Amino acid sequence: MIDVENWKGTVKADGKAELLLNGKPADKPTIKNMLVAVMNFQNKLKALAEKDYFVRALLVFPSAYVEADFGSTRHIHCLRDDRLIDYIQNKTFAQTLNTNDIDQITRATLQLAGMDKRFANV
């Protein structure tokens, strides 16, 4: 799961698993909200695919310098957009899926999108 934040400046972990922007707390609990979204998606995926898949969450910052080490923001990895391809291709965080898993995840995700009004015209 990937979310993009268009923050400008420096993003750091605050030591309590949340983020600081330019040394100040963000307007919203970004990590907490992302964790809720991931768990919600993961539970729906489990119900529709009838298998419990681990969902990795990424917060990507195209316009900010990121100083949040892996683990400092719980299971949410924070990175700049110029590191996204390397991150995705890095086998350290990879889980190999077989064709059946990919098909199940695709079907479940399309079902979820079909239930969301925001995707009605796609």
Steps between C-alpha positions, in 0.01 A plus 500: 500500500651833396396845616659821376538809717593825326685639800785747453801515729640227725303200621630322811371241742412652838620207712139399572432345156346815352639761264633850536502746214775759535531410868128540579225239534293448187142632490370144519637172643627384161652169607203408720255580217705298251512202738120513535461510121740207455324287761162583347622404152676188628184380680286554190761330280507203738120467486481524121811299412448250784870523585691723740753706303747737662452850360809723496432872534710777349475874550671674210611864514581652158590845634656434840828377642425185701690407817278221633687171529316174442340398827478854641146530362373153592431291190464803274804569286558866410710594199553755225353428160848465345556192722167331418618281209806381692280425800252297295779305331686435828453133591540582873137611521366266232256216535479270202145444385392222269263552208199387704580750779536781247166407340325486841643835608409659166140373514457608862648844436274552198199396710599751767545773240155416360350560847662843528302791351827677409571226245153498342610669177830314455 
